[in-house]
């Protein structure tokens, strides 16, 4: 049984992959200032949420309960 198709060479693969890469839309540079600043804002928001959560939890645990009774 013989195939009538030609063999795929390394150059064929490289040229097709290069063509596909060039046709992909530009997604932006990884080190762009926009992505860096958005990561800083996200980290600050997560940090503030953690501080709020742990402070709220500590406040509930150490809350002083005062009971006033009338005689």
Biopython code that builds the backbone (N, CA, C, O; Angstrom):
import numpy as np
from Bio.PDB.StructureBuilder import StructureBuilder

atoms = [
    (1, "UNK", "N", (0.826, -1.169, 0.000)),
    (1, "UNK", "CA", (0.000, 0.000, 0.000)),
    (1, "UNK", "C", (0.879, 1.244, 0.000)),
    (1, "UNK", "O", (1.676, 1.439, 0.917)),
    (2, "UNK", "N", (0.744, 2.058, -0.989)),
    (2, "UNK", "CA", (1.586, 3.239, -1.112)),
    (2, "UNK", "C", (0.762, 4.491, -0.936)),
    (2, "UNK", "O", (-0.382, 4.588, -1.380)),
    (3, "UNK", "N", (1.391, 5.453, -0.265)),
    (3, "UNK", "CA", (0.760, 6.767, -0.133)),
    (3, "UNK", "C", (1.200, 7.645, -1.291)),
    (3, "UNK", "O", (2.375, 7.656, -1.655)),
    (4, "UNK", "N", (0.290, 8.357, -1.851)),
    (4, "UNK", "CA", (0.627, 9.285, -2.928)),
    (4, "UNK", "C", (0.965, 10.670, -2.376)),
    (4, "UNK", "O", (1.308, 11.577, -3.135)),
    (5, "UNK", "N", (0.871, 10.829, -1.076)),
    (5, "UNK", "CA", (1.173, 12.111, -0.454)),
    (5, "UNK", "C", (2.681, 12.277, -0.304)),
    (5, "UNK", "O", (3.423, 11.302, -0.190)),
    (6, "UNK", "N", (3.109, 13.521, -0.308)),
    (6, "UNK", "CA", (4.532, 13.790, -0.110)),
    (6, "UNK", "C", (4.846, 13.804, 1.377)),
    (6, "UNK", "O", (3.954, 13.970, 2.210)),
    (7, "UNK", "N", (6.090, 13.633, 1.695)),
    (7, "UNK", "CA", (6.503, 13.657, 3.100)),
    (7, "UNK", "C", (6.493, 15.091, 3.617)),
    (7, "UNK", "O", (6.735, 16.040, 2.871)),
    (8, "UNK", "N", (6.212, 15.226, 4.898)),
    (8, "UNK", "CA", (6.226, 16.532, 5.532)),
    (8, "UNK", "C", (7.618, 16.759, 6.088)),
    (8, "UNK", "O", (8.106, 15.974, 6.900)),
    (9, "UNK", "N", (8.246, 17.821, 5.656)),
    (9, "UNK", "CA", (9.609, 18.104, 6.106)),
    (9, "UNK", "C", (9.585, 19.102, 7.261)),
    (9, "UNK", "O", (8.556, 19.692, 7.589)),
    (10, "UNK", "N", (10.738, 19.259, 7.847)),
    (10, "UNK", "CA", (10.875, 20.202, 8.954)),
    (10, "UNK", "C", (10.583, 21.623, 8.482)),
    (10, "UNK", "O", (9.952, 22.397, 9.202)),
    (11, "UNK", "N", (11.032, 21.967, 7.292)),
    (11, "UNK", "CA", (10.806, 23.300, 6.752)),
    (11, "UNK", "C", (9.318, 23.573, 6.550)),
    (11, "UNK", "O", (8.861, 24.697, 6.758)),
    (12, "UNK", "N", (8.560, 22.554, 6.148)),
    (12, "UNK", "CA", (7.111, 22.706, 6.002)),
    (12, "UNK", "C", (6.465, 23.042, 7.345)),
    (12, "UNK", "O", (5.617, 23.931, 7.430)),
    (13, "UNK", "N", (6.870, 22.331, 8.381)),
    (13, "UNK", "CA", (6.315, 22.578, 9.713)),
    (13, "UNK", "C", (6.671, 23.973, 10.214)),
    (13, "UNK", "O", (5.820, 24.684, 10.748)),
    (14, "UNK", "N", (7.935, 24.361, 10.041)),
    (14, "UNK", "CA", (8.381, 25.675, 10.508)),
    (14, "UNK", "C", (7.634, 26.778, 9.772)),
    (14, "UNK", "O", (7.195, 27.745, 10.394)),
    (15, "UNK", "N", (7.487, 26.652, 8.486)),
    (15, "UNK", "CA", (6.800, 27.692, 7.721)),
    (15, "UNK", "C", (5.325, 27.786, 8.114)),
    (15, "UNK", "O", (4.787, 28.889, 8.212)),
    (16, "UNK", "N", (4.666, 26.657, 8.338)),
    (16, "UNK", "CA", (3.253, 26.674, 8.724)),
    (16, "UNK", "C", (3.076, 27.262, 10.125)),
    (16, "UNK", "O", (2.150, 28.039, 10.356)),
    (17, "UNK", "N", (3.957, 26.896, 11.060)),
    (17, "UNK", "CA", (3.867, 27.443, 12.409)),
    (17, "UNK", "C", (4.153, 28.942, 12.427)),
    (17, "UNK", "O", (3.519, 29.681, 13.180)),
    (18, "UNK", "N", (5.088, 29.393, 11.618)),
    (18, "UNK", "CA", (5.382, 30.820, 11.514)),
    (18, "UNK", "C", (4.172, 31.557, 10.946)),
    (18, "UNK", "O", (3.824, 32.640, 11.417)),
    (19, "UNK", "N", (3.540, 30.977, 9.945)),
    (19, "UNK", "CA", (2.339, 31.583, 9.357)),
    (19, "UNK", "C", (1.210, 31.672, 10.384)),
    (19, "UNK", "O", (0.503, 32.677, 10.450)),
    (20, "UNK", "N", (1.047, 30.621, 11.181)),
    (20, "UNK", "CA", (0.003, 30.634, 12.209)),
    (20, "UNK", "C", (0.300, 31.662, 13.286)),
    (20, "UNK", "O", (-0.604, 32.360, 13.745)),
    (21, "UNK", "N", (1.550, 31.759, 13.689)),
    (21, "UNK", "CA", (1.932, 32.723, 14.727)),
    (21, "UNK", "C", (1.689, 34.152, 14.252)),
    (21, "UNK", "O", (1.239, 34.993, 15.031)),
    (22, "UNK", "N", (1.975, 34.429, 13.007)),
    (22, "UNK", "CA", (1.772, 35.778, 12.476)),
    (22, "UNK", "C", (0.299, 36.113, 12.326)),
    (22, "UNK", "O", (-0.077, 37.284, 12.377)),
    (23, "UNK", "N", (-0.531, 35.110, 12.143)),
    (23, "UNK", "CA", (-1.960, 35.374, 11.967)),
    (23, "UNK", "C", (-2.692, 35.531, 13.305)),
    (23, "UNK", "O", (-3.850, 35.949, 13.331)),
    (24, "UNK", "N", (-2.029, 35.201, 14.403)),
    (24, "UNK", "CA", (-2.654, 35.339, 15.724)),
    (24, "UNK", "C", (-2.775, 36.813, 16.084)),
    (24, "UNK", "O", (-1.895, 37.602, 15.742)),
    (25, "UNK", "N", (-3.846, 37.199, 16.767)),
    (25, "UNK", "CA", (-3.982, 38.610, 17.167)),
    (25, "UNK", "C", (-2.947, 38.960, 18.237)),
    (25, "UNK", "O", (-2.527, 38.109, 19.022)),
    (26, "UNK", "N", (-2.554, 40.216, 18.247)),
    (26, "UNK", "CA", (-1.572, 40.699, 19.217)),
    (26, "UNK", "C", (-2.248, 40.826, 20.571)),
    (26, "UNK", "O", (-3.247, 41.534, 20.700)),
    (27, "UNK", "N", (-1.718, 40.154, 21.575)),
    (27, "UNK", "CA", (-2.315, 40.169, 22.902)),
    (27, "UNK", "C", (-1.622, 41.123, 23.854)),
    (27, "UNK", "O", (-2.074, 41.282, 24.987)),
    (28, "UNK", "N", (-0.566, 41.747, 23.445)),
    (28, "UNK", "CA", (0.120, 42.703, 24.305)),
    (28, "UNK", "C", (1.402, 42.108, 24.870)),
    (28, "UNK", "O", (1.595, 40.893, 24.903)),
    (29, "UNK", "N", (2.250, 42.991, 25.302)),
    (29, "UNK", "CA", (3.524, 42.592, 25.882)),
    (29, "UNK", "C", (3.303, 42.174, 27.331)),
    (29, "UNK", "O", (2.518, 42.797, 28.046)),
    (30, "UNK", "N", (3.981, 41.140, 27.758)),
    (30, "UNK", "CA", (3.826, 40.656, 29.129)),
    (30, "UNK", "C", (4.296, 41.681, 30.155)),
    (30, "UNK", "O", (3.751, 41.751, 31.257)),
    (31, "UNK", "N", (5.283, 42.459, 29.806)),
    (31, "UNK", "CA", (5.856, 43.420, 30.750)),
    (31, "UNK", "C", (5.363, 44.840, 30.498)),
    (31, "UNK", "O", (6.049, 45.805, 30.834)),
    (32, "UNK", "N", (4.198, 44.970, 29.918)),
    (32, "UNK", "CA", (3.687, 46.308, 29.645)),
    (32, "UNK", "C", (3.288, 46.995, 30.952)),
    (32, "UNK", "O", (2.951, 46.317, 31.922)),
    (33, "UNK", "N", (3.322, 48.313, 30.992)),
    (33, "UNK", "CA", (2.972, 49.036, 32.217)),
    (33, "UNK", "C", (1.535, 48.792, 32.656)),
    (33, "UNK", "O", (1.239, 48.848, 33.850)),
    (34, "UNK", "N", (0.650, 48.527, 31.725)),
    (34, "UNK", "CA", (-0.749, 48.301, 32.085)),
    (34, "UNK", "C", (-0.886, 47.014, 32.892)),
    (34, "UNK", "O", (-1.562, 46.996, 33.920)),
    (35, "UNK", "N", (-0.263, 45.962, 32.441)),
    (35, "UNK", "CA", (-0.378, 44.705, 33.162)),
    (35, "UNK", "C", (0.345, 44.778, 34.511)),
    (35, "UNK", "O", (-0.102, 44.182, 35.490)),
    (36, "UNK", "N", (1.447, 45.500, 34.557)),
    (36, "UNK", "CA", (2.188, 45.633, 35.811)),
    (36, "UNK", "C", (1.379, 46.414, 36.835)),
    (36, "UNK", "O", (1.313, 46.031, 38.003)),
    (37, "UNK", "N", (0.769, 47.498, 36.404)),
    (37, "UNK", "CA", (-0.017, 48.300, 37.334)),
    (37, "UNK", "C", (-1.287, 47.570, 37.753)),
    (37, "UNK", "O", (-1.715, 47.688, 38.901)),
    (38, "UNK", "N", (-1.887, 46.827, 36.851)),
    (38, "UNK", "CA", (-3.091, 46.079, 37.226)),
    (38, "UNK", "C", (-2.753, 44.972, 38.222)),
    (38, "UNK", "O", (-3.565, 44.652, 39.090)),
    (39, "UNK", "N", (-1.583, 44.398, 38.106)),
    (39, "UNK", "CA", (-1.159, 43.381, 39.078)),
    (39, "UNK", "C", (-0.925, 44.018, 40.443)),
    (39, "UNK", "O", (-1.236, 43.409, 41.467)),
    (40, "UNK", "N", (-0.386, 45.226, 40.474)),
    (40, "UNK", "CA", (-0.170, 45.924, 41.748)),
    (40, "UNK", "C", (-1.504, 46.250, 42.412)),
    (40, "UNK", "O", (-1.651, 46.100, 43.625)),
    (41, "UNK", "N", (-2.467, 46.694, 41.623)),
    (41, "UNK", "CA", (-3.787, 47.023, 42.169)),
    (41, "UNK", "C", (-4.463, 45.767, 42.700)),
    (41, "UNK", "O", (-5.069, 45.791, 43.771)),
    (42, "UNK", "N", (-4.361, 44.676, 41.961)),
    (42, "UNK", "CA", (-4.963, 43.417, 42.408)),
    (42, "UNK", "C", (-4.303, 42.921, 43.695)),
    (42, "UNK", "O", (-4.994, 42.448, 44.598)),
    (43, "UNK", "N", (-2.987, 43.022, 43.787)),
    (43, "UNK", "CA", (-2.284, 42.592, 44.996)),
    (43, "UNK", "C", (-2.675, 43.451, 46.192)),
    (43, "UNK", "O", (-2.835, 42.939, 47.300)),
    (44, "UNK", "N", (-2.828, 44.750, 45.974)),
    (44, "UNK", "CA", (-3.242, 45.640, 47.066)),
    (44, "UNK", "C", (-4.658, 45.309, 47.530)),
    (44, "UNK", "O", (-4.939, 45.315, 48.729)),
    (45, "UNK", "N", (-5.543, 45.022, 46.587)),
    (45, "UNK", "CA", (-6.919, 44.685, 46.950)),
    (45, "UNK", "C", (-6.982, 43.383, 47.732)),
    (45, "UNK", "O", (-7.734, 43.278, 48.701)),
    (46, "UNK", "N", (-6.213, 42.408, 47.329)),
    (46, "UNK", "CA", (-6.175, 41.133, 48.049)),
    (46, "UNK", "C", (-5.584, 41.335, 49.440)),
    (46, "UNK", "O", (-6.067, 40.754, 50.412)),
    (47, "UNK", "N", (-4.541, 42.155, 49.536)),
    (47, "UNK", "CA", (-3.932, 42.441, 50.839)),
    (47, "UNK", "C", (-4.902, 43.138, 51.778)),
    (47, "UNK", "O", (-4.994, 42.779, 52.952)),
    (48, "UNK", "N", (-5.630, 44.135, 51.271)),
    (48, "UNK", "CA", (-6.603, 44.831, 52.103)),
    (48, "UNK", "C", (-7.735, 43.905, 52.538)),
    (48, "UNK", "O", (-8.207, 43.988, 53.671)),
    (49, "UNK", "N", (-8.167, 43.030, 51.645)),
    (49, "UNK", "CA", (-9.224, 42.076, 51.999)),
    (49, "UNK", "C", (-8.747, 41.124, 53.091)),
    (49, "UNK", "O", (-9.510, 40.788, 53.997)),
    (50, "UNK", "N", (-7.490, 40.687, 53.013)),
    (50, "UNK", "CA", (-6.945, 39.785, 54.033)),
    (50, "UNK", "C", (-6.842, 40.492, 55.380)),
    (50, "UNK", "O", (-7.193, 39.915, 56.409)),
    (51, "UNK", "N", (-6.364, 41.737, 55.385)),
    (51, "UNK", "CA", (-6.252, 42.497, 56.635)),
    (51, "UNK", "C", (-7.627, 42.706, 57.248)),
    (51, "UNK", "O", (-7.793, 42.555, 58.458)),
    (52, "UNK", "N", (-8.609, 43.051, 56.433)),
    (52, "UNK", "CA", (-9.966, 43.250, 56.930)),
    (52, "UNK", "C", (-10.522, 41.965, 57.528)),
    (52, "UNK", "O", (-11.102, 41.980, 58.613)),
    (53, "UNK", "N", (-10.343, 40.851, 56.817)),
    (53, "UNK", "CA", (-10.888, 39.582, 57.284)),
    (53, "UNK", "C", (-10.260, 39.158, 58.606)),
    (53, "UNK", "O", (-10.969, 38.781, 59.539)),
    (54, "UNK", "N", (-8.924, 39.217, 58.690)),
    (54, "UNK", "CA", (-8.275, 38.780, 59.927)),
    (54, "UNK", "C", (-8.559, 39.733, 61.085)),
    (54, "UNK", "O", (-8.662, 39.290, 62.229)),
    (55, "UNK", "N", (-8.686, 41.023, 60.816)),
    (55, "UNK", "CA", (-9.045, 41.971, 61.863)),
    (55, "UNK", "C", (-10.461, 41.756, 62.352)),
    (55, "UNK", "O", (-10.723, 41.834, 63.552)),
    (56, "UNK", "N", (-11.371, 41.489, 61.441)),
    (56, "UNK", "CA", (-12.769, 41.217, 61.798)),
    (56, "UNK", "C", (-12.867, 39.958, 62.642)),
    (56, "UNK", "O", (-13.615, 39.907, 63.619)),
    (57, "UNK", "N", (-12.113, 38.956, 62.259)),
    (57, "UNK", "CA", (-12.131, 37.697, 62.998)),
    (57, "UNK", "C", (-11.564, 37.878, 64.402)),
    (57, "UNK", "O", (-12.111, 37.351, 65.371)),
    (58, "UNK", "N", (-10.473, 38.620, 64.509)),
    (58, "UNK", "CA", (-9.854, 38.849, 65.812)),
    (58, "UNK", "C", (-10.774, 39.674, 66.702)),
    (58, "UNK", "O", (-10.878, 39.422, 67.902)),
    (59, "UNK", "N", (-11.436, 40.656, 66.111)),
    (59, "UNK", "CA", (-12.367, 41.484, 66.872)),
    (59, "UNK", "C", (-13.534, 40.686, 67.413)),
    (59, "UNK", "O", (-13.991, 40.935, 68.528)),
    (60, "UNK", "N", (-14.014, 39.745, 66.649)),
    (60, "UNK", "CA", (-15.125, 38.910, 67.116)),
    (60, "UNK", "C", (-14.667, 37.969, 68.223)),
    (60, "UNK", "O", (-15.427, 37.683, 69.148)),
    (61, "UNK", "N", (-13.442, 37.491, 68.133)),
    (61, "UNK", "CA", (-12.925, 36.550, 69.120)),
    (61, "UNK", "C", (-12.616, 37.245, 70.442)),
    (61, "UNK", "O", (-12.851, 36.670, 71.504)),
    (62, "UNK", "N", (-12.097, 38.469, 70.398)),
    (62, "UNK", "CA", (-11.678, 39.179, 71.603)),
    (62, "UNK", "C", (-12.706, 40.195, 72.081)),
    (62, "UNK", "O", (-12.386, 41.053, 72.904)),
    (63, "UNK", "N", (-13.895, 40.115, 71.597)),
    (63, "UNK", "CA", (-14.917, 41.084, 71.962)),
    (63, "UNK", "C", (-15.300, 40.910, 73.435)),
    (63, "UNK", "O", (-15.530, 39.794, 73.901)),
    (64, "UNK", "N", (-15.363, 42.013, 74.147)),
    (64, "UNK", "CA", (-15.755, 41.986, 75.549)),
    (64, "UNK", "C", (-17.277, 42.010, 75.635)),
    (64, "UNK", "O", (-17.937, 42.838, 75.008)),
    (65, "UNK", "N", (-17.811, 41.101, 76.411)),
    (65, "UNK", "CA", (-19.253, 41.038, 76.594)),
    (65, "UNK", "C", (-19.569, 41.603, 77.965)),
    (65, "UNK", "O", (-19.083, 41.100, 78.978)),
    (66, "UNK", "N", (-20.380, 42.644, 77.997)),
    (66, "UNK", "CA", (-20.782, 43.266, 79.253)),
    (66, "UNK", "C", (-22.259, 42.969, 79.435)),
    (66, "UNK", "O", (-23.079, 43.254, 78.563)),
    (67, "UNK", "N", (-22.580, 42.396, 80.575)),
    (67, "UNK", "CA", (-23.966, 42.060, 80.868)),
    (67, "UNK", "C", (-24.433, 42.938, 82.021)),
    (67, "UNK", "O", (-23.811, 42.959, 83.082)),
    (68, "UNK", "N", (-25.504, 43.647, 81.818)),
    (68, "UNK", "CA", (-26.050, 44.526, 82.839)),
    (68, "UNK", "C", (-27.364, 43.926, 83.310)),
    (68, "UNK", "O", (-28.261, 43.650, 82.513)),
    (69, "UNK", "N", (-27.463, 43.729, 84.631)),
    (69, "UNK", "CA", (-28.711, 43.181, 85.206)),
    (69, "UNK", "C", (-29.315, 44.200, 86.146)),
    (69, "UNK", "O", (-28.610, 44.853, 86.915)),
    (70, "UNK", "N", (-30.604, 44.326, 86.075)),
    (70, "UNK", "CA", (-31.317, 45.198, 87.021)),
    (70, "UNK", "C", (-31.809, 44.369, 88.171)),
    (70, "UNK", "O", (-32.270, 43.240, 87.999)),
    (71, "UNK", "N", (-31.708, 44.928, 89.313)),
    (71, "UNK", "CA", (-32.192, 44.212, 90.502)),
    (71, "UNK", "C", (-33.552, 44.697, 90.880)),
    (71, "UNK", "O", (-34.130, 44.217, 91.855)),
]
sb = StructureBuilder()
sb.init_structure("model")
sb.init_model(0)
sb.init_chain("A")
sb.init_seg("    ")
for serial, (resi, resn, name, xyz) in enumerate(atoms, 1):
    if name == "N":
        sb.init_residue(resn, " ", resi, " ")
    sb.init_atom(name, np.array(xyz, "f"), 0.0, 1.0, " ", f" {name:<3s}", serial, name[0])
structure = sb.get_structure()
